[in-house]
Amino acid sequence: MTFSTVVGPIVEGASLAGHWTVTGTYEGGYPGATAAPGAIVTFSGTDVLRIEEGKIAEYWMVADTPSLMAQLGVNTP
């Protein structure tokens, strides 16, 4: 798996944000997936964290899960 930071980290006050992309090899086992093991998949997302006293106090993540599911061949409603 390759994890790449596309933008960031961006720091403003107690907030930290970054946009990333992951590329990896599907190993199989996801319920409903029609992709064959060995398929290469890529998806991206954004993380936002709030730091308080040197520790992560809050964490939000938004990932392009629909793109990942489409690459795995999972039918979603």
PyMOL Python script that loads the backbone (N, CA, C, O; Angstrom):
from pymol import cmd

cmd.read_pdbstr("""\
ATOM      1  N   MET A   1       0.846  -1.160   0.000  1.00  0.00           N
ATOM      2  CA  MET A   1       0.000   0.000   0.000  1.00  0.00           C
ATOM      3  C   MET A   1       0.897   1.230   0.000  1.00  0.00           C
ATOM      4  O   MET A   1       1.911   1.281   0.697  1.00  0.00           O
ATOM      5  N   THR A   2       0.506   2.210  -0.790  1.00  0.00           N
ATOM      6  CA  THR A   2       1.237   3.476  -0.844  1.00  0.00           C
ATOM      7  C   THR A   2       0.304   4.589  -0.390  1.00  0.00           C
ATOM      8  O   THR A   2      -0.766   4.785  -0.965  1.00  0.00           O
ATOM      9  N   PHE A   3       0.708   5.303   0.628  1.00  0.00           N
ATOM     10  CA  PHE A   3      -0.050   6.426   1.176  1.00  0.00           C
ATOM     11  C   PHE A   3       0.705   7.691   0.818  1.00  0.00           C
ATOM     12  O   PHE A   3       1.864   7.851   1.200  1.00  0.00           O
ATOM     13  N   SER A   4       0.053   8.604   0.079  1.00  0.00           N
ATOM     14  CA  SER A   4       0.707   9.848  -0.345  1.00  0.00           C
ATOM     15  C   SER A   4      -0.068  11.051   0.155  1.00  0.00           C
ATOM     16  O   SER A   4      -1.290  11.114   0.019  1.00  0.00           O
ATOM     17  N   THR A   5       0.644  12.001   0.730  1.00  0.00           N
ATOM     18  CA  THR A   5       0.034  13.260   1.109  1.00  0.00           C
ATOM     19  C   THR A   5      -0.013  14.143  -0.128  1.00  0.00           C
ATOM     20  O   THR A   5       1.018  14.405  -0.748  1.00  0.00           O
ATOM     21  N   VAL A   6      -1.204  14.600  -0.487  1.00  0.00           N
ATOM     22  CA  VAL A   6      -1.394  15.427  -1.672  1.00  0.00           C
ATOM     23  C   VAL A   6      -1.318  16.902  -1.300  1.00  0.00           C
ATOM     24  O   VAL A   6      -0.679  17.692  -1.994  1.00  0.00           O
ATOM     25  N   VAL A   7      -1.972  17.266  -0.207  1.00  0.00           N
ATOM     26  CA  VAL A   7      -1.961  18.643   0.292  1.00  0.00           C
ATOM     27  C   VAL A   7      -1.786  18.581   1.803  1.00  0.00           C
ATOM     28  O   VAL A   7      -2.465  17.818   2.490  1.00  0.00           O
ATOM     29  N   GLY A   8      -0.875  19.388   2.304  1.00  0.00           N
ATOM     30  CA  GLY A   8      -0.738  19.489   3.742  1.00  0.00           C
ATOM     31  C   GLY A   8       0.548  18.862   4.238  1.00  0.00           C
ATOM     32  O   GLY A   8       1.377  18.420   3.441  1.00  0.00           O
ATOM     33  N   PRO A   9       0.716  18.822   5.521  1.00  0.00           N
ATOM     34  CA  PRO A   9      -0.289  19.246   6.481  1.00  0.00           C
ATOM     35  C   PRO A   9      -0.443  20.768   6.522  1.00  0.00           C
ATOM     36  O   PRO A   9       0.523  21.518   6.381  1.00  0.00           O
ATOM     37  N   ILE A  10      -1.667  21.184   6.715  1.00  0.00           N
ATOM     38  CA  ILE A  10      -1.987  22.600   6.874  1.00  0.00           C
ATOM     39  C   ILE A  10      -2.328  22.794   8.348  1.00  0.00           C
ATOM     40  O   ILE A  10      -3.201  22.112   8.886  1.00  0.00           O
ATOM     41  N   VAL A  11      -1.641  23.719   8.991  1.00  0.00           N
ATOM     42  CA  VAL A  11      -1.842  23.966  10.412  1.00  0.00           C
ATOM     43  C   VAL A  11      -2.319  25.392  10.601  1.00  0.00           C
ATOM     44  O   VAL A  11      -1.718  26.336  10.087  1.00  0.00           O
ATOM     45  N   GLU A  12      -3.403  25.539  11.340  1.00  0.00           N
ATOM     46  CA  GLU A  12      -3.898  26.864  11.701  1.00  0.00           C
ATOM     47  C   GLU A  12      -4.447  26.775  13.118  1.00  0.00           C
ATOM     48  O   GLU A  12      -5.438  26.092  13.376  1.00  0.00           O
ATOM     49  N   GLY A  13      -3.795  27.469  14.014  1.00  0.00           N
ATOM     50  CA  GLY A  13      -4.197  27.399  15.416  1.00  0.00           C
ATOM     51  C   GLY A  13      -4.078  25.969  15.918  1.00  0.00           C
ATOM     52  O   GLY A  13      -3.024  25.346  15.796  1.00  0.00           O
ATOM     53  N   ALA A  14      -5.165  25.453  16.484  1.00  0.00           N
ATOM     54  CA  ALA A  14      -5.172  24.097  17.019  1.00  0.00           C
ATOM     55  C   ALA A  14      -5.641  23.072  15.996  1.00  0.00           C
ATOM     56  O   ALA A  14      -5.820  21.903  16.335  1.00  0.00           O
ATOM     57  N   SER A  15      -5.843  23.495  14.741  1.00  0.00           N
ATOM     58  CA  SER A  15      -6.349  22.590  13.708  1.00  0.00           C
ATOM     59  C   SER A  15      -5.257  22.163  12.740  1.00  0.00           C
ATOM     60  O   SER A  15      -4.356  22.938  12.417  1.00  0.00           O
ATOM     61  N   LEU A  16      -5.348  20.933  12.287  1.00  0.00           N
ATOM     62  CA  LEU A  16      -4.413  20.351  11.337  1.00  0.00           C
ATOM     63  C   LEU A  16      -5.246  19.640  10.275  1.00  0.00           C
ATOM     64  O   LEU A  16      -6.186  18.918  10.606  1.00  0.00           O
ATOM     65  N   ALA A  17      -4.906  19.839   9.000  1.00  0.00           N
ATOM     66  CA  ALA A  17      -5.646  19.205   7.914  1.00  0.00           C
ATOM     67  C   ALA A  17      -4.700  18.699   6.848  1.00  0.00           C
ATOM     68  O   ALA A  17      -3.595  19.215   6.677  1.00  0.00           O
ATOM     69  N   GLY A  18      -5.148  17.686   6.137  1.00  0.00           N
ATOM     70  CA  GLY A  18      -4.362  17.163   5.037  1.00  0.00           C
ATOM     71  C   GLY A  18      -5.240  16.352   4.094  1.00  0.00           C
ATOM     72  O   GLY A  18      -6.245  15.770   4.501  1.00  0.00           O
ATOM     73  N   HIS A  19      -4.843  16.327   2.838  1.00  0.00           N
ATOM     74  CA  HIS A  19      -5.546  15.536   1.821  1.00  0.00           C
ATOM     75  C   HIS A  19      -4.586  14.465   1.341  1.00  0.00           C
ATOM     76  O   HIS A  19      -3.410  14.748   1.115  1.00  0.00           O
ATOM     77  N   TRP A  20      -5.070  13.227   1.182  1.00  0.00           N
ATOM     78  CA  TRP A  20      -4.206  12.090   0.886  1.00  0.00           C
ATOM     79  C   TRP A  20      -4.813  11.183  -0.180  1.00  0.00           C
ATOM     80  O   TRP A  20      -6.006  11.249  -0.480  1.00  0.00           O
ATOM     81  N   THR A  21      -3.963  10.345  -0.735  1.00  0.00           N
ATOM     82  CA  THR A  21      -4.366   9.316  -1.691  1.00  0.00           C
ATOM     83  C   THR A  21      -3.700   8.010  -1.284  1.00  0.00           C
ATOM     84  O   THR A  21      -2.530   7.992  -0.902  1.00  0.00           O
ATOM     85  N   VAL A  22      -4.450   6.923  -1.369  1.00  0.00           N
ATOM     86  CA  VAL A  22      -3.941   5.589  -1.059  1.00  0.00           C
ATOM     87  C   VAL A  22      -4.086   4.720  -2.299  1.00  0.00           C
ATOM     88  O   VAL A  22      -5.135   4.723  -2.944  1.00  0.00           O
ATOM     89  N   THR A  23      -3.049   3.986  -2.631  1.00  0.00           N
ATOM     90  CA  THR A  23      -3.087   2.980  -3.700  1.00  0.00           C
ATOM     91  C   THR A  23      -2.623   1.672  -3.098  1.00  0.00           C
ATOM     92  O   THR A  23      -1.588   1.608  -2.436  1.00  0.00           O
ATOM     93  N   GLY A  24      -3.405   0.626  -3.335  1.00  0.00           N
ATOM     94  CA  GLY A  24      -3.043  -0.669  -2.772  1.00  0.00           C
ATOM     95  C   GLY A  24      -3.567  -1.819  -3.607  1.00  0.00           C
ATOM     96  O   GLY A  24      -4.227  -1.616  -4.626  1.00  0.00           O
ATOM     97  N   THR A  25      -3.272  -3.004  -3.172  1.00  0.00           N
ATOM     98  CA  THR A  25      -3.689  -4.225  -3.847  1.00  0.00           C
ATOM     99  C   THR A  25      -4.790  -4.890  -3.031  1.00  0.00           C
ATOM    100  O   THR A  25      -4.606  -5.190  -1.852  1.00  0.00           O
ATOM    101  N   TYR A  26      -5.926  -5.115  -3.663  1.00  0.00           N
ATOM    102  CA  TYR A  26      -7.048  -5.786  -3.012  1.00  0.00           C
ATOM    103  C   TYR A  26      -6.688  -7.249  -2.793  1.00  0.00           C
ATOM    104  O   TYR A  26      -6.294  -7.949  -3.725  1.00  0.00           O
ATOM    105  N   GLU A  27      -6.829  -7.703  -1.552  1.00  0.00           N
ATOM    106  CA  GLU A  27      -6.465  -9.079  -1.228  1.00  0.00           C
ATOM    107  C   GLU A  27      -7.668 -10.009  -1.157  1.00  0.00           C
ATOM    108  O   GLU A  27      -7.516 -11.206  -0.914  1.00  0.00           O
ATOM    109  N   GLY A  28      -8.871  -9.458  -1.371  1.00  0.00           N
ATOM    110  CA  GLY A  28     -10.075 -10.282  -1.328  1.00  0.00           C
ATOM    111  C   GLY A  28     -10.729 -10.248   0.030  1.00  0.00           C
ATOM    112  O   GLY A  28     -10.150  -9.777   1.008  1.00  0.00           O
ATOM    113  N   GLY A  29     -11.967 -10.765   0.075  1.00  0.00           N
ATOM    114  CA  GLY A  29     -12.651 -10.919   1.353  1.00  0.00           C
ATOM    115  C   GLY A  29     -13.683  -9.872   1.689  1.00  0.00           C
ATOM    116  O   GLY A  29     -14.372 -10.013   2.700  1.00  0.00           O
ATOM    117  N   TYR A  30     -13.830  -8.810   0.882  1.00  0.00           N
ATOM    118  CA  TYR A  30     -14.847  -7.811   1.208  1.00  0.00           C
ATOM    119  C   TYR A  30     -16.201  -8.340   0.749  1.00  0.00           C
ATOM    120  O   TYR A  30     -16.343  -8.700  -0.420  1.00  0.00           O
ATOM    121  N   PRO A  31     -17.210  -8.401   1.638  1.00  0.00           N
ATOM    122  CA  PRO A  31     -18.515  -8.943   1.261  1.00  0.00           C
ATOM    123  C   PRO A  31     -19.126  -8.217   0.061  1.00  0.00           C
ATOM    124  O   PRO A  31     -19.215  -6.989   0.053  1.00  0.00           O
ATOM    125  N   GLY A  32     -19.541  -8.971  -0.940  1.00  0.00           N
ATOM    126  CA  GLY A  32     -20.200  -8.411  -2.114  1.00  0.00           C
ATOM    127  C   GLY A  32     -19.263  -7.921  -3.198  1.00  0.00           C
ATOM    128  O   GLY A  32     -19.727  -7.510  -4.261  1.00  0.00           O
ATOM    129  N   ALA A  33     -17.959  -7.949  -2.966  1.00  0.00           N
ATOM    130  CA  ALA A  33     -17.007  -7.463  -3.967  1.00  0.00           C
ATOM    131  C   ALA A  33     -16.875  -8.463  -5.102  1.00  0.00           C
ATOM    132  O   ALA A  33     -16.821  -9.672  -4.881  1.00  0.00           O
ATOM    133  N   THR A  34     -16.826  -7.938  -6.324  1.00  0.00           N
ATOM    134  CA  THR A  34     -16.611  -8.796  -7.493  1.00  0.00           C
ATOM    135  C   THR A  34     -15.199  -8.650  -8.051  1.00  0.00           C
ATOM    136  O   THR A  34     -14.821  -9.374  -8.972  1.00  0.00           O
ATOM    137  N   ALA A  35     -14.429  -7.736  -7.511  1.00  0.00           N
ATOM    138  CA  ALA A  35     -13.041  -7.563  -7.963  1.00  0.00           C
ATOM    139  C   ALA A  35     -12.232  -8.786  -7.574  1.00  0.00           C
ATOM    140  O   ALA A  35     -12.432  -9.368  -6.508  1.00  0.00           O
ATOM    141  N   ALA A  36     -11.324  -9.165  -8.443  1.00  0.00           N
ATOM    142  CA  ALA A  36     -10.455 -10.305  -8.174  1.00  0.00           C
ATOM    143  C   ALA A  36      -9.317  -9.890  -7.245  1.00  0.00           C
ATOM    144  O   ALA A  36      -8.812  -8.771  -7.343  1.00  0.00           O
ATOM    145  N   PRO A  37      -8.915 -10.779  -6.352  1.00  0.00           N
ATOM    146  CA  PRO A  37      -7.730 -10.478  -5.551  1.00  0.00           C
ATOM    147  C   PRO A  37      -6.565 -10.127  -6.481  1.00  0.00           C
ATOM    148  O   PRO A  37      -6.365 -10.760  -7.518  1.00  0.00           O
ATOM    149  N   GLY A  38      -5.818  -9.123  -6.093  1.00  0.00           N
ATOM    150  CA  GLY A  38      -4.711  -8.639  -6.910  1.00  0.00           C
ATOM    151  C   GLY A  38      -5.054  -7.357  -7.663  1.00  0.00           C
ATOM    152  O   GLY A  38      -4.172  -6.719  -8.237  1.00  0.00           O
ATOM    153  N   ALA A  39      -6.344  -6.977  -7.663  1.00  0.00           N
ATOM    154  CA  ALA A  39      -6.746  -5.732  -8.329  1.00  0.00           C
ATOM    155  C   ALA A  39      -6.124  -4.538  -7.608  1.00  0.00           C
ATOM    156  O   ALA A  39      -6.083  -4.499  -6.378  1.00  0.00           O
ATOM    157  N   ILE A  40      -5.647  -3.574  -8.374  1.00  0.00           N
ATOM    158  CA  ILE A  40      -5.084  -2.347  -7.810  1.00  0.00           C
ATOM    159  C   ILE A  40      -6.219  -1.348  -7.608  1.00  0.00           C
ATOM    160  O   ILE A  40      -6.999  -1.100  -8.527  1.00  0.00           O
ATOM    161  N   VAL A  41      -6.313  -0.774  -6.409  1.00  0.00           N
ATOM    162  CA  VAL A  41      -7.355   0.211  -6.097  1.00  0.00           C
ATOM    163  C   VAL A  41      -6.703   1.494  -5.584  1.00  0.00           C
ATOM    164  O   VAL A  41      -5.645   1.464  -4.957  1.00  0.00           O
ATOM    165  N   THR A  42      -7.358   2.619  -5.865  1.00  0.00           N
ATOM    166  CA  THR A  42      -6.887   3.926  -5.422  1.00  0.00           C
ATOM    167  C   THR A  42      -8.085   4.733  -4.951  1.00  0.00           C
ATOM    168  O   THR A  42      -9.125   4.757  -5.609  1.00  0.00           O
ATOM    169  N   PHE A  43      -7.938   5.394  -3.810  1.00  0.00           N
ATOM    170  CA  PHE A  43      -8.970   6.332  -3.368  1.00  0.00           C
ATOM    171  C   PHE A  43      -8.315   7.418  -2.535  1.00  0.00           C
ATOM    172  O   PHE A  43      -7.151   7.306  -2.151  1.00  0.00           O
ATOM    173  N   SER A  44      -9.072   8.469  -2.262  1.00  0.00           N
ATOM    174  CA  SER A  44      -8.492   9.616  -1.561  1.00  0.00           C
ATOM    175  C   SER A  44      -9.400  10.073  -0.435  1.00  0.00           C
ATOM    176  O   SER A  44     -10.547   9.639  -0.317  1.00  0.00           O
ATOM    177  N   GLY A  45      -8.862  10.955   0.385  1.00  0.00           N
ATOM    178  CA  GLY A  45      -9.642  11.478   1.495  1.00  0.00           C
ATOM    179  C   GLY A  45      -8.967  12.681   2.124  1.00  0.00           C
ATOM    180  O   GLY A  45      -7.870  13.085   1.739  1.00  0.00           O
ATOM    181  N   THR A  46      -9.660  13.238   3.103  1.00  0.00           N
ATOM    182  CA  THR A  46      -9.179  14.411   3.822  1.00  0.00           C
ATOM    183  C   THR A  46      -9.339  14.176   5.320  1.00  0.00           C
ATOM    184  O   THR A  46     -10.390  13.720   5.769  1.00  0.00           O
ATOM    185  N   ASP A  47      -8.308  14.484   6.088  1.00  0.00           N
ATOM    186  CA  ASP A  47      -8.345  14.388   7.544  1.00  0.00           C
ATOM    187  C   ASP A  47      -8.265  15.784   8.137  1.00  0.00           C
ATOM    188  O   ASP A  47      -7.521  16.639   7.655  1.00  0.00           O
ATOM    189  N   VAL A  48      -9.047  16.003   9.194  1.00  0.00           N
ATOM    190  CA  VAL A  48      -8.986  17.250   9.954  1.00  0.00           C
ATOM    191  C   VAL A  48      -8.890  16.854  11.428  1.00  0.00           C
ATOM    192  O   VAL A  48      -9.693  16.064  11.925  1.00  0.00           O
ATOM    193  N   LEU A  49      -7.903  17.411  12.108  1.00  0.00           N
ATOM    194  CA  LEU A  49      -7.698  17.096  13.515  1.00  0.00           C
ATOM    195  C   LEU A  49      -7.658  18.374  14.334  1.00  0.00           C
ATOM    196  O   LEU A  49      -7.219  19.419  13.854  1.00  0.00           O
ATOM    197  N   ARG A  50      -8.124  18.282  15.582  1.00  0.00           N
ATOM    198  CA  ARG A  50      -7.981  19.383  16.528  1.00  0.00           C
ATOM    199  C   ARG A  50      -7.066  18.896  17.632  1.00  0.00           C
ATOM    200  O   ARG A  50      -7.321  17.866  18.257  1.00  0.00           O
ATOM    201  N   ILE A  51      -5.995  19.645  17.867  1.00  0.00           N
ATOM    202  CA  ILE A  51      -4.992  19.272  18.860  1.00  0.00           C
ATOM    203  C   ILE A  51      -5.220  20.088  20.128  1.00  0.00           C
ATOM    204  O   ILE A  51      -5.427  21.300  20.077  1.00  0.00           O
ATOM    205  N   GLU A  52      -5.178  19.403  21.257  1.00  0.00           N
ATOM    206  CA  GLU A  52      -5.342  20.066  22.553  1.00  0.00           C
ATOM    207  C   GLU A  52      -4.309  19.502  23.516  1.00  0.00           C
ATOM    208  O   GLU A  52      -4.262  18.293  23.744  1.00  0.00           O
ATOM    209  N   GLU A  53      -3.489  20.364  24.074  1.00  0.00           N
ATOM    210  CA  GLU A  53      -2.438  19.969  25.013  1.00  0.00           C
ATOM    211  C   GLU A  53      -1.540  18.871  24.427  1.00  0.00           C
ATOM    212  O   GLU A  53      -1.152  17.932  25.123  1.00  0.00           O
ATOM    213  N   GLY A  54      -1.217  19.010  23.128  1.00  0.00           N
ATOM    214  CA  GLY A  54      -0.305  18.085  22.480  1.00  0.00           C
ATOM    215  C   GLY A  54      -0.903  16.745  22.100  1.00  0.00           C
ATOM    216  O   GLY A  54      -0.181  15.851  21.661  1.00  0.00           O
ATOM    217  N   LYS A  55      -2.215  16.589  22.261  1.00  0.00           N
ATOM    218  CA  LYS A  55      -2.882  15.327  21.937  1.00  0.00           C
ATOM    219  C   LYS A  55      -4.045  15.592  20.975  1.00  0.00           C
ATOM    220  O   LYS A  55      -4.590  16.694  20.918  1.00  0.00           O
ATOM    221  N   ILE A  56      -4.405  14.561  20.232  1.00  0.00           N
ATOM    222  CA  ILE A  56      -5.554  14.689  19.323  1.00  0.00           C
ATOM    223  C   ILE A  56      -6.826  14.693  20.161  1.00  0.00           C
ATOM    224  O   ILE A  56      -7.133  13.712  20.839  1.00  0.00           O
ATOM    225  N   ALA A  57      -7.564  15.798  20.113  1.00  0.00           N
ATOM    226  CA  ALA A  57      -8.808  15.934  20.863  1.00  0.00           C
ATOM    227  C   ALA A  57     -10.011  15.562  19.995  1.00  0.00           C
ATOM    228  O   ALA A  57     -10.997  15.023  20.498  1.00  0.00           O
ATOM    229  N   GLU A  58      -9.933  15.846  18.703  1.00  0.00           N
ATOM    230  CA  GLU A  58     -11.007  15.505  17.770  1.00  0.00           C
ATOM    231  C   GLU A  58     -10.384  15.122  16.438  1.00  0.00           C
ATOM    232  O   GLU A  58      -9.328  15.630  16.061  1.00  0.00           O
ATOM    233  N   TYR A  59     -11.057  14.211  15.726  1.00  0.00           N
ATOM    234  CA  TYR A  59     -10.553  13.741  14.439  1.00  0.00           C
ATOM    235  C   TYR A  59     -11.733  13.491  13.511  1.00  0.00           C
ATOM    236  O   TYR A  59     -12.681  12.790  13.865  1.00  0.00           O
ATOM    237  N   TRP A  60     -11.661  14.075  12.314  1.00  0.00           N
ATOM    238  CA  TRP A  60     -12.685  13.860  11.296  1.00  0.00           C
ATOM    239  C   TRP A  60     -11.998  13.394  10.027  1.00  0.00           C
ATOM    240  O   TRP A  60     -10.927  13.885   9.671  1.00  0.00           O
ATOM    241  N   MET A  61     -12.623  12.441   9.346  1.00  0.00           N
ATOM    242  CA  MET A  61     -12.077  11.949   8.095  1.00  0.00           C
ATOM    243  C   MET A  61     -13.205  11.805   7.087  1.00  0.00           C
ATOM    244  O   MET A  61     -14.279  11.288   7.395  1.00  0.00           O
ATOM    245  N   VAL A  62     -12.935  12.273   5.882  1.00  0.00           N
ATOM    246  CA  VAL A  62     -13.861  12.098   4.765  1.00  0.00           C
ATOM    247  C   VAL A  62     -13.087  11.371   3.681  1.00  0.00           C
ATOM    248  O   VAL A  62     -12.065  11.868   3.208  1.00  0.00           O
ATOM    249  N   ALA A  63     -13.571  10.181   3.276  1.00  0.00           N
ATOM    250  CA  ALA A  63     -12.888   9.392   2.247  1.00  0.00           C
ATOM    251  C   ALA A  63     -13.834   9.167   1.076  1.00  0.00           C
ATOM    252  O   ALA A  63     -15.054   9.159   1.239  1.00  0.00           O
ATOM    253  N   ASP A  64     -13.265   8.989  -0.082  1.00  0.00           N
ATOM    254  CA  ASP A  64     -14.041   8.721  -1.294  1.00  0.00           C
ATOM    255  C   ASP A  64     -14.406   7.238  -1.332  1.00  0.00           C
ATOM    256  O   ASP A  64     -13.971   6.504  -2.219  1.00  0.00           O
ATOM    257  N   THR A  65     -15.201   6.815  -0.371  1.00  0.00           N
ATOM    258  CA  THR A  65     -15.616   5.421  -0.270  1.00  0.00           C
ATOM    259  C   THR A  65     -16.413   4.952  -1.482  1.00  0.00           C
ATOM    260  O   THR A  65     -16.236   3.809  -1.903  1.00  0.00           O
ATOM    261  N   PRO A  66     -17.293   5.787  -2.070  1.00  0.00           N
ATOM    262  CA  PRO A  66     -18.002   5.327  -3.275  1.00  0.00           C
ATOM    263  C   PRO A  66     -17.047   4.916  -4.406  1.00  0.00           C
ATOM    264  O   PRO A  66     -17.312   3.946  -5.116  1.00  0.00           O
ATOM    265  N   SER A  67     -15.953   5.642  -4.571  1.00  0.00           N
ATOM    266  CA  SER A  67     -14.971   5.281  -5.598  1.00  0.00           C
ATOM    267  C   SER A  67     -14.318   3.944  -5.278  1.00  0.00           C
ATOM    268  O   SER A  67     -14.138   3.115  -6.170  1.00  0.00           O
ATOM    269  N   LEU A  68     -13.963   3.724  -4.019  1.00  0.00           N
ATOM    270  CA  LEU A  68     -13.360   2.462  -3.610  1.00  0.00           C
ATOM    271  C   LEU A  68     -14.336   1.308  -3.847  1.00  0.00           C
ATOM    272  O   LEU A  68     -13.952   0.274  -4.394  1.00  0.00           O
ATOM    273  N   MET A  69     -15.585   1.479  -3.441  1.00  0.00           N
ATOM    274  CA  MET A  69     -16.577   0.420  -3.612  1.00  0.00           C
ATOM    275  C   MET A  69     -16.796   0.099  -5.102  1.00  0.00           C
ATOM    276  O   MET A  69     -16.964  -1.063  -5.472  1.00  0.00           O
ATOM    277  N   ALA A  70     -16.794   1.125  -5.938  1.00  0.00           N
ATOM    278  CA  ALA A  70     -16.948   0.909  -7.385  1.00  0.00           C
ATOM    279  C   ALA A  70     -15.765   0.108  -7.934  1.00  0.00           C
ATOM    280  O   ALA A  70     -15.951  -0.785  -8.761  1.00  0.00           O
ATOM    281  N   GLN A  71     -14.561   0.423  -7.481  1.00  0.00           N
ATOM    282  CA  GLN A  71     -13.384  -0.315  -7.938  1.00  0.00           C
ATOM    283  C   GLN A  71     -13.410  -1.777  -7.488  1.00  0.00           C
ATOM    284  O   GLN A  71     -12.887  -2.658  -8.170  1.00  0.00           O
ATOM    285  N   LEU A  72     -14.033  -2.021  -6.318  1.00  0.00           N
ATOM    286  CA  LEU A  72     -14.157  -3.388  -5.816  1.00  0.00           C
ATOM    287  C   LEU A  72     -15.344  -4.120  -6.443  1.00  0.00           C
ATOM    288  O   LEU A  72     -15.502  -5.326  -6.253  1.00  0.00           O
ATOM    289  N   GLY A  73     -16.173  -3.394  -7.186  1.00  0.00           N
ATOM    290  CA  GLY A  73     -17.324  -4.008  -7.820  1.00  0.00           C
ATOM    291  C   GLY A  73     -18.467  -4.285  -6.854  1.00  0.00           C
ATOM    292  O   GLY A  73     -19.272  -5.189  -7.077  1.00  0.00           O
ATOM    293  N   VAL A  74     -18.533  -3.500  -5.777  1.00  0.00           N
ATOM    294  CA  VAL A  74     -19.601  -3.665  -4.795  1.00  0.00           C
ATOM    295  C   VAL A  74     -20.800  -2.841  -5.238  1.00  0.00           C
ATOM    296  O   VAL A  74     -20.678  -1.639  -5.471  1.00  0.00           O
ATOM    297  N   ASN A  75     -21.957  -3.481  -5.354  1.00  0.00           N
ATOM    298  CA  ASN A  75     -23.182  -2.756  -5.722  1.00  0.00           C
ATOM    299  C   ASN A  75     -23.714  -2.081  -4.480  1.00  0.00           C
ATOM    300  O   ASN A  75     -23.989  -2.738  -3.476  1.00  0.00           O
ATOM    301  N   THR A  76     -23.861  -0.757  -4.546  1.00  0.00           N
ATOM    302  CA  THR A  76     -24.401   0.002  -3.422  1.00  0.00           C
ATOM    303  C   THR A  76     -25.743   0.601  -3.820  1.00  0.00           C
ATOM    304  O   THR A  76     -25.960   0.911  -4.991  1.00  0.00           O
ATOM    305  N   PRO A  77     -26.638   0.764  -2.861  1.00  0.00           N
ATOM    306  CA  PRO A  77     -27.970   1.326  -3.191  1.00  0.00           C
ATOM    307  C   PRO A  77     -27.900   2.765  -3.617  1.00  0.00           C
ATOM    308  O   PRO A  77     -28.929   3.369  -3.922  1.00  0.00           O
TER     309      PRO A  77
END
""", "prot")
cmd.dss("prot")
cmd.show_as("cartoon", "prot")
cmd.util.cbc("prot")
cmd.orient("prot")
